[in-house]
Amino acid sequence: MKVCFPNFGSLGIVLETLCRQQQISYVKPQENLEEALRVGTRLCPQSVCLPMKRLLGEFVMAAQQGADTALFLGGGGPCRFGYFAPMFQTILDDEKIHMRVWGLEAPAGNRALFLRDFSRLLGVNQAKALRLLLTGVQTLRALDNWEETRLTATALLGEEGTPPKERSAPNMALLQTLLAGWQRKWRPILRTAQKAQGAAPLRIGIIGDIYTTIDPAINQNLQLRLAEMGAVTRRSIRLSDHLLHLVFGNPRQNLAARPYLNRNIGGFARETIGAGEQMRRAGFDGLIQVYPLSCMPEIVADGILTDIRRKQGIPILRLVLDEHSAQAGLQTRLEAFVDMLKRRRMAG
């Protein structure tokens, strides 16, 4: 077995480290993401979303490098996200590409099935699989914290600092040590910068579909663009939290979403609503909902957010992305949104 996995936030770093630690043969995530998108767009049905096209393209390119098993973070529920794995498999079979697609997911909330599949993948018993999963979550959390610190440094200081050599660690324990050292270095620098500025920077919540909120190659470096405008951002979905939710559920966001959406309709609609409501209560200046074109759950969430915006008064910007989205148009909309938030805060 030779596995591959896509570029997806920090998940590829953790999976690469896990493969090295467990001595699993793997193909590194693809670097030419524009070519991957072209390949996926050619093979996918026209109406499917941007993340699916990019993921399929990466799998096809990895198959050309000898990969025979594709891993990705899948989903459940009635939307197409829950059918990514069989759709990928059908397309690859039609193209005579010999690859098994393995979605890391909990179908219909069946967390026992998730652990069973994860343990089979690693070739260990379920108890050890759970320990490795929790270690991976800790490592992802360290990477999430590093990313937030890097973006905050950009917002407050106009510089990103020197990131750690995160791909050099042979195991997750050493990777956590490297990231913790970088965090210790930057925390006092950011506290000093915050005190020197006096007023708190704008806080903007990023909510929406998991792939478009997390993957900078898909959302065109949304968080970095906002950081360069002086805004501190927080995502509704952190990979470390999401993996825990696959095993233990997500009661807090579900509770916050209950007045507006009291059931799972697929994708991340309920998480979008719940996180948006949590951020509104926490005093965020504004929200940005970002999702791929034709994403049914986020379209439903968009309508609910419109009602929340009208009743609660929090500004919300909607960004709908596909392979034709232009960077110039995105930059103009973000600049206008940030300027509006600044004027709104000054007006009290």
Summary of the structure (lengths in Angstrom):
residues: 348
radius of gyration: 20.1
end to end distance: 59.7
largest distance: 61.5
contacts: 1157
relative contact order: 0.11
helix: 59%
strand: 11%
